Structure formats: C-alpha cells, structure tokens
C-alpha cells in the first residue's frame, strides 16, 4: 500500500514541539528505507530510522508527520537552523541569477566576498588569504598541500583521537579505525601520530601534555622534516575532548619556533558553535591556517582554508581549486549564514546553550557516577559514559541512551574513540523549552539503563 506523505511546510515556522503520531519509524519511512536498501550502497549508513520532510528552529519533521527534537544539527552543519530565512532567500535569489560558472573559469563576487569575510573573522590581524572548497576533508587536505608548498617539507603530525575526514590523506590523519579506515588502506605516507591532551584520562596539565607530544615529534619525526601540525581545538569525533589549558599555546609556540605550519581544524568547532567564531579563540591561539566547513553555509556544501598570506600564496597558480569549490549558491548561503550569526546574536546564544546543557548534565553527573565527565564549549557539549567501578568506557550505555532517545523522538549522536560519548550539537535556533525537554528524554533513557 502506498502511504501519502503529509503536507508539511518547512522552516522556522514549524511548530516547535516534540510530537509522535506514529511509532518510529512510521510506515512512510519504512517504505523509503526499503527503497534505500535496494538503491543506496550498503556502506552509507544512517543514525535515525526516519526520513526528513521538513526542518527548522529546533525540530526535524519526518515524512510521517512526527516532529523530533534536533540535538545533532546534521553533525554541526545547521548551526543557524535548517531553513534560516536569510539563507533560504539568498540561495533562491542566486539560483535565479546563475547556479554555476566555475570560479576558475569566470569568477564571481560571492566567492571573493566570502573570502573577505573569513579573512576578517578568523583569528589574527595579519594579512590573510582564503581558498574555497566543498567539504571539510577537502579543506584539511588542501591545508596540508599548502603547508608542504610553503615549507618544502613533507611530514605531517596529527594526534590521538583525531578525525579529519574520509579522503585518503585525511583517513591517514584520522585516528579511529571503525568505521572510517578499516579495509581502505594503504593510506598517504609521511603522516605521524602523537598523544593529545585528554584531561579526563591522562591527568596531565596542558604544558605537561604538550611537552610529551613535542618530545615525541622531535624524536620520531624531527622538526626539520615537518611541514604541518594539524589539530582540532576541540576534537569532534574523538569525543569532544577539550585540551587542558595551556596545551594549544605550547604546541603553537613550538611550531612558530621551528617554522612548522600550525593548522587548526575548525570544521566542526568553527562558526559560532563554541560561543566564539572559532574555538581556538578561547585560548587566544592564532593559527597559521584555519579550516572551516560544516556550519559555514547553512547546510550547503562549502569549506575553506584561511591563513597567513605568505603561506596561502605559496601554492603555484592553478595548484588550488576544484570544479565546484566556492559554488555560487554555497557562497550566497555562507554570506547569509554569517549575517545571521551576527545579526541574531548567535554567538551569545551558544553561550546560553552551554549554560543550560552543562547545568542540567552536571546535575545528572552529581548523582549518577556513570556520567564520567561533562565537557565542551558553547553548543558543542558531550558527556562521557563510563563504568563507575573502573572508569572504563561504557559504549553499551551510550548506545542504549541514544537508541532510547531516538525512539522517543530526540535526535542525539554518539562519538568517541571508544564509542562511549553522547554529543549534543543543537542548532543555535533551538528554544530553551525544546532543549530542556530533550534533556528530560536523555535523563529518562539513562534511568531505564540502571
């Protein structure tokens, strides 16, 4: 039997409520799931068993009319909401003008304006340049290319628990085997991994953790061979790990002293997500190169490398680019996204969300030792779940809570090298009421696992 999809109007005008009118997944989602299984490669998996029909504010509405609280933002992409009015209007206007010419063939103003905006917003007041691409992985890979061109060296250092993408080079930089690397090698060479700062598990101060990492770099790689150090100021897939205070500045100081390019991978943590334009601002760190993606274009594919003009200009003419890099629609969306963050006060909103999330999760942690640590910044908050007797990661508990939340109509994601971290990435347009209700659902899910 064919099930008729409900008529649903998207955007922030959607009722901001959790509403279940069928079991999850509903009949129309089950029908689409069967078509997906027959048509889509098995390696493309999904977190939720429902198909979206509309979204906005803090909810996603599925094809059966169920309204779900969104604590995932499409993995930190829809920071300004899934259908932000300025973004939707800008994309529609650009589509009427032209959808593509390729900037490398006949350029257009939108690309230049995005570059100007990112040059102004990224940390530091030095002269900067920007190049635009499509995905976070592309941005990271191009940052490495640029660093190698500038330094005339080849080695690259990444860190434990890192995630940088799914291309061959970025898989080499990524630490987690499943599901990202297993069976896909061999990977790009001259990539080295060193320990990061993981305060909950290593107990080191920032300077101590930095000294450990630097010692390993000097002994196993050698500064004279090193083009770049690539680091997420808050590690994303690795578990929203916030390094101990002083770790990042010490690593950056060492890079400067040894003419090594420091690349801040802000793909997940950038564009207001942490209560600042970029997470490295929280420690006053000024990277040589910054990668931006995810939240920069309101859901359209766009990424960027922004950095010191002399480093960015080291690549030869024609050495950077791509057919779709800086697509006109994505550039229009990015400009509208940046306007929305500024004009709607969304950096401050991220800080308010941090207070709400950490306050409630802190209360839960005070009475439930399975919540080993609550950490993060802004609307990028996580809780690490552990066996209270041993402190060992409890991936089964994280899976139980996420599954129960999904069944109750709350989108929540897991992460972490050990699979034991719940990560909360709500859109900055979510209401306090929806956020509180989502946390109620998570608390109830934790209660059922006792």
Buried (B, 14 or more C-beta within 10 A) or exposed (E): EEBEBBEBEBBBEBEBBBEBEBEBBBBBBBBBBEEEEEEEEEEEEEEBBBBBBBBBBBBBBBBBBBBBBBBBBBBBBBBBBBBBBBBBEBBEEBEEEEEEEBBEEEEBEBBBBBBEBBBEBBBBEEEBBBBBBBBBBBBBBBBBBBBBBBBEBBBBBBBBBBBBBBBBBBBBBBBBEEEBBEEEEEBBEBBBBBBBBBBBBBEBBBBBBBBBBBEBBBEEBEBEBBBBBBBBBBBBBBBBBBBBBBBBBBBBBBBEEBEBBBBBBBBBBBBBBBBBBBBBBBBEBBBBBBBBBBBBBBBBBBBBBBBBEEBBBBBEEEEBBBEBBBBBBBBBBBBBBBBBBBEBEBBEBBBBBBEBBBEBBEBBBEEBEBBBBBBBBBBBBBBBBBBEEEEEBBBEBBBBBBEBBBBBBBBBBBBBBBBBBBBBBBBBBBBEEBBEBBBBBBBBBBEEBE
